[in-house]
Amino acid sequence: QVHLVESGGGLVQAGGSQRLSCAASGNIFRINYMAWYRQAPGKQREFVATMTDGGGTNIADSVKGRFTISKDNAKNTVYLQMNSLKPEDTAVYYCTTALLSSHSQRVANVYWGQGTQVTVSS
């Protein structure tokens, strides 16, 4: 069993900053990647950022230059530093991970967190 717990959401003014955290716990052998997605009201869930086990990153164009993803491997925790926030960044932010729970597992399982609300006021 694997659990993802997100934290750090809340209300922030436009132009402000916020940092989200997502901690994975449970039966973890190796994490392939950890990522952030978001879903605004009435819209589809969209990719925000990802970081692989090797440290490679990919950031959505809509947040590039403003958001940074980082990871603490020892804590199985991924962070999303959000700067220069805009009202259009308002969404529920979800953490997701693909991981192996044992050395014999060949196909990673994907898990999602419950989401954390980020609201940016103008």
Secondary structure, DSSP 8 states (H G I E B T S, - for coil): -EEEEEE--EEEETT--EEEEEEEEES-SEEEEEEEEEE-TTS--EEEEEEETTS-EEE-TTTTTTEEEEEEGGGTEEEEEE-S--GGG-EEEEEEEEEESSTT--S-EEEE---EEEEEE-
